[in-house]
Amino acid sequence: MALDMQKEGDTVRIMFEGDIDLISMTSLKNLLFSLSKDDVNIDLDASHVDFLDSSGIGMLMLVKKMQRSRNRAFRIWNMPDSTKRGLTPGMLELLLE
């Protein structure tokens, strides 16, 4: 798992590499929850996410909801098709809208 973060104005861009699952998501979750308390938009580059399980989906949905409640964006970019395969069309729409 690797994590890189850059701030550009009011947006924080995060590149995450590896799996987002129950075992490995703790550092990403802590970072996203912390950033959600700040007044920033969050862009997550998921181009190097190999696997996303239900706990990871739930955590990402919660961050999206927290950001919306603060009138801030949480965008997920470049998710590979192989990672999307485990998601229903409705879940994809909610995550990637």
C-alpha positions in Angstrom: 0.0 0.0 0.0 1.3 3.5 -0.9 -0.2 6.9 -0.4 0.7 10.2 -1.9 -1.0 13.5 -1.2 -0.8 17.0 -2.7 -2.7 20.2 -1.8 -3.7 22.6 -4.6 -5.7 25.5 -3.4 -8.8 24.2 -1.7 -8.4 20.7 -3.1 -6.4 17.8 -1.7 -5.4 15.2 -4.3 -4.6 11.7 -3.0 -3.1 8.8 -5.0 -3.7 5.5 -3.3 -2.0 2.3 -4.4 -3.1 -1.1 -3.3 -6.2 -2.7 -1.9 -9.0 -0.8 0.0 -10.3 -3.5 2.2 -11.0 -4.2 5.9 -7.3 -5.0 6.6 -5.6 -2.2 4.7 -7.9 0.7 4.8 -7.1 2.1 8.2 -4.5 4.7 7.1 -6.7 5.9 4.1 -9.8 6.1 6.4 -7.9 8.1 9.0 -6.6 10.5 6.4 -9.9 11.0 4.6 -11.8 11.5 7.9 -9.2 14.0 9.0 -9.4 15.9 5.7 -13.2 15.8 5.8 -13.0 17.9 9.0 -11.0 20.5 7.1 -12.6 22.9 4.6 -11.2 21.1 1.5 -12.4 19.2 -1.5 -10.9 15.7 -1.8 -9.9 14.0 -5.1 -8.9 10.4 -4.8 -7.0 9.0 -7.8 -7.9 5.3 -7.8 -5.9 4.3 -10.9 -3.7 2.0 -8.8 -6.4 0.5 -6.5 -6.3 -3.2 -7.2 -9.3 -4.3 -5.0 -12.2 -2.7 -3.2 -14.3 -4.7 -0.8 -17.6 -3.8 1.0 -15.9 -2.2 4.0 -13.9 0.0 1.6 -17.0 0.9 -0.3 -18.8 1.8 3.0 -16.0 4.0 4.1 -15.8 5.8 0.8 -19.6 6.4 0.8 -19.4 7.8 4.4 -16.6 10.2 3.4 -18.7 11.3 0.4 -21.7 11.9 2.7 -19.5 13.8 5.2 -18.2 16.0 2.4 -21.6 16.7 1.0 -22.8 17.8 4.5 -20.1 20.4 4.4 -20.8 21.5 0.8 -17.5 20.0 -0.3 -16.7 17.5 -3.0 -15.3 14.0 -2.8 -14.4 12.7 -6.2 -12.9 9.3 -7.2 -11.0 9.3 -10.4 -9.5 6.7 -12.8 -10.9 3.5 -11.1 -9.7 0.5 -13.2 -12.3 -1.6 -14.8 -11.0 -4.6 -13.0 -11.8 -2.9 -9.7 -15.2 -1.8 -10.8 -16.3 -5.4 -11.7 -17.2 -6.1 -8.1 -19.5 -3.2 -7.8 -23.2 -3.0 -8.9 -24.1 -0.3 -11.4 -26.0 1.6 -8.6 -23.0 1.5 -6.3 -20.7 2.8 -9.1 -23.0 5.6 -9.8 -23.1 6.6 -6.1 -19.3 6.4 -5.7 -18.2 8.0 -9.0 -20.9 10.6 -9.5 
